Amino acid sequence: MIGRENRAREIIAQMIDETIWDRKVYKYNFENATEKRQADEELGHILIPDPDGQEKHPEHLWQHNHLQILQRHALNGDIDTCKIMIAELPEYQRADTIEMLEGAVREHGREIDLSSL
């Protein structure tokens, strides 16, 4: 009986060791401000991630704003404006956008039919 318990403990310990070993360790993982300050002293000031997303990809910002406005018009039931704005989207995004908008309106207890676009 004791041998079986020891074997079980060994297996559990091995599993824990493997789990810890398999974890990815990131060099820049700060738990608190003190660790961040210490790393800044050792490595220099680090911004994570590099804040260049809006400069490199302004189309994402346009799409984000466009979808917010489009959703507002859909929730207000303004189908004509929705048709115009959906037509401005790339062809491959239209069907998914229509499905998303109809679902968002449905969540608020109303229905809107944009599938005829």
C-alpha positions in Angstrom: 0.0 0.0 0.0 2.8 2.4 0.9 4.6 1.7 -2.4 1.4 2.5 -4.3 1.1 5.9 -2.5 4.7 6.7 -3.2 4.3 5.8 -6.8 1.2 8.0 -7.1 3.1 10.9 -5.5 6.0 10.4 -7.9 3.6 10.5 -10.9 1.9 13.6 -9.6 5.3 15.3 -8.9 6.4 14.4 -12.4 3.3 15.8 -14.0 3.7 19.1 -12.0 7.4 19.3 -13.1 6.4 18.8 -16.7 3.7 21.4 -16.5 6.0 23.9 -15.0 8.8 23.0 -17.5 6.4 23.4 -20.5 5.3 26.9 -19.5 6.6 29.7 -21.7 8.7 32.1 -19.8 8.6 35.6 -21.1 11.5 38.0 -20.3 9.1 40.9 -19.9 6.5 39.6 -17.5 6.0 42.2 -14.7 3.9 41.3 -11.7 4.2 44.8 -10.2 5.6 48.2 -10.6 8.8 47.4 -8.7 9.7 44.6 -11.1 9.0 47.0 -14.0 11.3 49.7 -12.6 14.1 47.1 -12.0 13.8 45.9 -15.6 13.8 49.4 -16.9 17.1 50.0 -15.0 18.6 46.8 -16.4 17.2 46.8 -19.9 16.1 50.3 -20.6 12.5 51.6 -20.9 10.3 49.0 -22.7 6.9 49.6 -24.1 4.9 46.4 -24.6 3.6 46.2 -27.3 5.3 48.8 -29.5 2.6 51.5 -30.1 2.6 51.5 -33.8 -0.6 49.7 -34.7 -2.7 52.7 -35.7 0.1 54.2 -37.7 0.8 51.0 -39.7 -2.9 50.0 -40.1 -5.2 53.0 -40.2 -7.8 50.8 -42.0 -8.5 49.0 -38.8 -9.4 52.2 -37.1 -11.7 53.2 -39.9 -13.4 49.7 -39.8 -13.8 49.9 -36.0 -15.5 53.4 -36.2 -17.6 52.3 -39.3 -18.9 49.2 -37.5 -19.8 51.1 -34.4 -21.8 53.7 -36.4 -23.4 50.9 -38.5 -24.4 49.0 -35.4 -26.0 52.1 -33.9 -28.0 52.6 -37.1 -29.1 49.0 -37.0 -30.2 49.2 -33.4 -32.2 52.3 -34.3 -33.9 50.5 -37.2 -32.4 52.7 -39.9 -32.3 50.2 -42.7 -31.5 52.6 -45.5 -28.4 54.0 -43.8 -27.4 50.4 -43.0 -27.6 49.4 -46.7 -25.4 52.4 -47.7 -22.8 51.6 -45.0 -22.8 47.8 -45.7 -22.2 48.6 -49.4 -19.0 50.5 -48.3 -17.6 47.3 -46.7 -15.4 44.8 -48.7 -17.5 42.1 -50.3 -16.1 39.3 -48.1 -17.2 41.1 -44.9 -20.8 41.9 -45.9 -22.5 38.6 -45.0 -20.8 38.2 -41.7 -21.5 41.9 -40.8 -25.2 41.5 -41.7 -25.4 38.4 -39.5 -23.7 40.2 -36.6 -26.0 43.2 -36.9 -29.1 41.1 -37.0 -27.9 39.2 -34.0 -27.1 42.4 -32.1 -30.6 43.8 -32.8 -32.2 40.4 -31.8 -30.3 40.6 -28.4 -32.3 43.8 -27.7 -35.6 42.1 -28.4 -36.2 43.5 -31.9 -35.8 42.2 -35.4 -34.2 43.8 -38.5 -34.0 42.2 -41.9 -30.8 43.1 -43.7 -30.4 39.8 -45.6 -31.9 41.3 -48.8 -28.8 43.5 -49.3 
